[in-house]
Amino acid sequence: MPLMDLGDVQLHYEERGSSRTAYVFCHGLGGSGEGFERDDMDWYAERFRTVSWDNRGLGRSGQATKYSLPLYASDLDRLLDRLGIERAVVHGVSWGGVVVQRFALDFPQRCAAIVLDSTSSEVNAAASENWYLRGEVARLGAEAVAGREAAPAFAGHQTVTAAVAGPAVSPEHVNSYVAEARATAGLREHPLTPYLVRISCPTLVVGGGKDTVAGAGGSVVIARTVPGARLEILQDAGHGVYRQAPEQFRALLMEFLATHGLGPAI
């Protein structure tokens, strides 16, 4: 199990492929790279030097004493530095897309291109409450929302109180999960949107028309704000377009990268 010791935390990562073009996958809130590594990574590794990693305090990575959005982004910068990767195509899904936005703002020299999948740069009041309550359910259990009914953030939104069960979060992962949920909720008061005009690398924004978790509205906002961003909404896809519509997503990705001279080079 490869672990990279960054001093304040040990990060788990997987690496496959030998292309000179690096492709980095960033997982969703409270998750890990395991699903991508099992079901998708081999396809990418045939075309790119592909890296998947687990956020601090989640998956197979070690726990830490501090958690914050800037720290998750900094962890990725340090991981790439240790792996000898100067620039990469960085793909973030859902929460991973929030991390990638922060990463592109803080470490622009690392980004050959970014792919923002089913994510947002800001949230409304109802979404903020739902994301905060997700963390509370993980921290305190279902009683955290007993007797409450969270308002939907958009038409068709599956709220935290409408879900059949709360998130299954292992005790050792709770601190990081809560930090990510609160950081997402905090995009209401501290949106990334005003800063996205600083992103200068090629940017592909994808959303699903049937996304009941984040909706497609956030993708539209991002694409309207990042200079030159390309927006693609796959109307029949749900949350996590790379997984929901893999053939369409992969074709779109390859065409986008080829347009910017970033296609596979083995």
C-alpha positions in Angstrom: 0.0 0.0 0.0 1.9 3.1 -1.2 1.9 5.9 1.4 3.6 9.2 1.0 4.9 10.8 4.2 4.4 14.5 4.0 5.5 15.1 7.6 2.1 16.2 9.0 0.2 13.4 7.3 0.6 10.2 5.4 -1.3 10.1 2.1 -2.3 6.9 0.3 -1.9 7.1 -3.5 -2.0 4.7 -6.5 -0.1 5.3 -9.7 -0.4 3.5 -13.0 0.7 4.2 -16.5 3.8 5.7 -18.1 2.7 8.5 -20.4 4.5 11.8 -20.0 1.0 13.4 -19.6 -0.1 13.1 -16.0 -3.8 12.7 -15.0 -4.8 13.1 -11.4 -8.2 12.0 -10.0 -9.6 13.7 -6.9 -12.5 11.9 -5.1 -15.7 13.1 -3.6 -16.7 14.2 -0.1 -15.9 11.6 2.5 -14.8 9.1 0.0 -11.6 7.7 -1.4 -10.0 6.7 -4.7 -10.9 3.0 -4.4 -13.9 3.0 -6.7 -12.0 4.9 -9.4 -9.0 2.6 -9.0 -11.1 -0.5 -9.2 -13.4 0.4 -12.1 -11.8 3.2 -14.1 -8.1 3.7 -13.5 -6.9 1.1 -16.0 -8.6 2.9 -18.9 -6.9 6.2 -17.9 -3.5 4.4 -17.3 -3.5 3.2 -20.9 -3.4 6.8 -21.9 -1.9 8.8 -19.1 0.4 8.6 -16.1 -2.5 8.3 -13.7 -2.6 9.1 -10.0 -5.4 8.6 -7.5 -5.1 9.7 -3.9 -7.1 9.7 -0.7 -7.6 13.0 1.2 -6.1 13.3 4.6 -8.1 11.5 7.2 -10.1 9.5 4.6 -9.8 6.2 2.8 -6.4 4.6 3.3 -4.6 7.9 4.2 -3.6 8.7 7.7 -5.4 11.0 10.1 -4.1 14.5 10.8 -4.5 17.2 13.5 -5.9 19.8 11.1 -8.3 19.8 8.2 -9.2 22.6 5.8 -9.8 23.2 2.1 -6.4 24.9 1.7 -4.7 22.0 3.4 -6.3 19.4 1.1 -5.1 21.4 -1.9 -1.6 21.8 -0.4 -1.5 18.0 0.2 -2.0 17.4 -3.5 0.8 19.9 -4.4 3.2 18.2 -2.1 2.2 14.8 -3.3 2.9 15.8 -6.9 6.2 17.3 -5.9 7.3 14.0 -4.3 6.2 12.1 -7.3 8.2 14.4 -9.6 5.1 15.6 -11.5 5.5 19.2 -12.5 2.1 19.7 -14.2 -1.0 17.5 -14.6 -4.5 17.3 -15.9 -6.4 17.4 -12.6 -9.9 16.0 -12.4 -12.1 16.6 -9.4 -15.6 15.1 -8.9 -18.1 16.7 -6.5 -16.1 17.7 -3.4 -13.0 16.8 -5.4 -14.0 19.6 -7.8 -13.9 22.1 -4.9 -10.4 20.9 -4.0 -9.4 21.3 -7.6 -10.7 24.8 -7.8 -8.7 25.7 -4.7 -5.7 23.9 -6.1 -5.8 25.7 -9.4 -6.0 29.0 -7.5 -3.2 28.3 -5.1 -0.9 26.3 -7.4 -1.6 27.4 -11.0 1.8 26.3 -12.2 0.8 22.7 -11.5 -2.3 22.7 -13.7 -1.9 21.7 -17.4 -5.8 21.6 -17.4 -8.6 21.0 -14.9 -11.8 19.0 -15.2 -14.6 20.0 -12.8 -17.2 17.3 -12.6 -20.6 17.7 -10.8 -19.3 20.4 -8.5 -19.9 24.0 -7.4 -18.0 27.2 -6.5 -20.9 28.5 -4.3 -24.0 27.2 -2.6 -27.4 28.7 -1.6 -28.8 28.8 1.9 -30.7 25.5 1.6 -27.6 23.7 0.2 -25.4 25.1 2.9 -27.8 23.8 5.6 -27.9 20.3 4.0 -24.1 20.0 3.7 -23.6 21.2 7.3 -26.2 18.6 8.5 -24.5 15.9 6.6 -21.5 16.5 8.8 -23.6 16.6 11.9 -25.2 13.2 11.1 -21.8 11.7 10.6 -20.6 13.2 13.9 -23.7 12.7 16.1 -25.9 10.1 14.3 -29.4 10.4 12.9 -30.6 12.2 16.1 -28.8 15.3 14.7 -31.7 15.7 12.3 -34.5 14.1 14.3 -37.7 16.1 13.8 -36.1 18.4 11.2 -36.9 18.7 7.5 -34.2 20.4 5.4 -35.4 22.4 2.5 -34.3 21.3 -1.0 -31.6 23.4 -2.6 -33.1 22.9 -6.1 -35.9 21.0 -7.8 -35.3 17.3 -7.4 -32.7 17.7 -4.7 -32.4 14.7 -2.3 -32.0 16.4 1.1 -30.1 15.0 4.0 -33.4 14.5 5.9 -35.1 12.8 3.0 -32.3 10.2 2.7 -33.1 6.7 3.9 -30.0 6.6 6.1 -27.2 8.9 7.0 -23.7 8.5 5.6 -21.8 5.5 6.8 -18.6 7.1 8.1 -16.0 5.1 10.0 -15.0 6.7 13.3 -11.4 7.4 12.1 -12.8 9.3 9.1 -15.3 11.5 10.9 -13.1 14.5 11.5 -12.1 14.8 7.9 -15.7 14.1 6.7 -17.1 16.8 8.9 -14.4 19.3 7.8 -15.3 18.7 4.1 -19.0 19.0 4.8 -18.5 22.2 6.7 -16.2 23.6 4.0 -18.8 22.9 1.4 -21.5 24.5 3.5 -19.1 27.5 3.9 -19.2 28.1 0.2 -22.3 30.2 0.9 -20.5 32.8 3.0 -17.1 32.2 1.4 -17.7 31.3 -2.3 -14.9 30.5 -4.6 -16.7 32.2 -7.5 -15.2 35.7 -7.2 -11.7 34.2 -7.5 -12.3 31.9 -10.5 -11.4 34.7 -13.0 -7.8 34.0 -12.0 -7.8 30.5 -13.4 -6.0 30.6 -16.7 -5.5 26.9 -17.6 -7.9 25.0 -20.0 -11.0 24.1 -18.0 -13.6 21.5 -18.8 -16.8 21.8 -16.7 -19.2 18.8 -16.8 -22.5 18.3 -15.0 -25.4 15.9 -15.0 -29.0 16.9 -15.8 -30.3 14.3 -13.4 -27.8 15.2 -10.6 -29.9 15.1 -7.3 -26.9 15.7 -5.1 -25.3 18.9 -6.4 -27.5 19.8 -9.4 -26.1 21.3 -12.6 -26.5 25.0 -11.6 -23.1 25.1 -10.0 -21.4 23.9 -13.2 -23.1 26.7 -15.1 -21.8 29.3 -12.6 -18.3 28.0 -12.8 -18.2 27.9 -16.6 -19.5 31.4 -16.8 -16.8 32.7 -14.5 -13.6 30.8 -15.5 -12.2 32.5 -18.6 -12.6 30.3 -21.7 -14.1 27.4 -19.8 -16.0 24.8 -21.7 -19.3 23.6 -20.3 -21.0 20.3 -21.1 -24.2 19.2 -19.3 -25.1 15.6 -20.0 -28.8 15.6 -19.5 -29.3 11.9 -18.7 -26.3 11.7 -16.3 -26.5 11.8 -12.5 -23.9 12.9 -10.0 -20.4 12.1 -11.1 -20.5 12.3 -14.8 -17.3 10.3 -15.3 -19.0 7.4 -13.6 -22.6 7.9 -14.7 -21.8 8.3 -18.4 -18.3 6.9 -18.9 -18.2 6.5 -22.6 -19.6 10.0 -23.3 -17.3 11.6 -20.6 -14.2 9.9 -21.9 -14.9 10.9 -25.5 -15.5 14.4 -24.4 -12.3 14.4 -22.3 -10.1 13.2 -25.0 -11.5 15.7 -27.5 -11.0 18.5 -25.0 -7.4 17.5 -24.2 -6.5 17.1 -27.9 -7.8 20.6 -28.6 -5.3 21.9 -26.0 -2.4 19.6 -27.1 -2.7 17.5 -24.0 -3.6 14.1 -25.4 -1.9 10.9 -24.5 1.8 10.7 -25.3 3.3 7.3 -24.3 
